[in-house]
Amino acid sequence: MSVHKDLIKHAENQNKSYQEFLALDQQREMYIEEAVELCKHGKPFSTYKINEVTNRMNKINLRIISIRKNVTPEMVQEYVNKLR
């Protein structure tokens, strides 16, 4: 019975971590969109918030997710140039 309880607890912890990851991923996407919009309009932007969230995401220990790359201002500019 103890093993069963341990497995349930492990599954609950994995689910909690996954939900946290999904929330952070959504926040990261929002920050990326924000930077892209500012860049499109020639306004100054920073990737600090994007990378702060990215680093938090990468600390979540789940095997089913891949590591996210940090974003540079050049990457944002490159993306905006492709859109034009």
N, C-alpha and C positions, 0 to 999 in steps of 0.2 A: 504494500500500500504506500510505503514511503517513496518508492521510485515513481509511482503514479503521481503523487503530489508534487514531486520534484519536476517531473515532466510538464505538468500543468503550469507550475510557477515559471519554468523556463519559457514556455510558449507565451505566457502573459507578458513576460519581460521583453521577448522578441517583438511581440505585437506593439507594445508601448514604444519601443525604440523605433520601429517602422513608422508608426504614426507621427512621432516627433520628426523623423527624417522627411516624411511627406510635407509636413507643415513648413519645415525649413526650406525644402525645395520650392514650394510655392512662394515663400518670401524671397528667395534668391531670384526666381524668375521675375518677380515684381521689381526688384532692384535693377535687374538687367534691362527690363523694359524702360525704366526710368532713365537710366544712363543713355540708352539708345535714343530716346526722345530728345534729351538735352543735346546730345551730339548732333542729331538731325538738324536742330535749330541753331547750331553753332555756339551753344552755351557751354560753359565749363561744367565738367562732370568728374566724378571720382568713382573708382571701383572698390573703394575701401569697404563699404557696407556689403557689397557682393561677396568679397573675399572673406570677410568676417563670418558671414553665414556659411560660406563654402567650407571654411575650416571647421566650423561646428559640425557640419554634416559629415565631414570626413572622419571625425572622431567617434561617430556612432559605429559600433562594431557589429555590422551585419554582413554576412557572406553574400547575400543575394543582391547587394548594391555595389555599383562601381564607384571608384573615387572620382570626385568632381575636380576639374582643373580650376585653378585661380584664373581670374579674368584680368587682362591688362587693358589700359586705355587704348592701346594700339589694336587690340582685338575688337573692341567696340567700334573704333573708327573704321576698321576693315569691313566689319559687318554692315555698317551704315553705307559705306561706299558701294557694296554689292547690291544694296537695296535700290540705289539710284540708277 
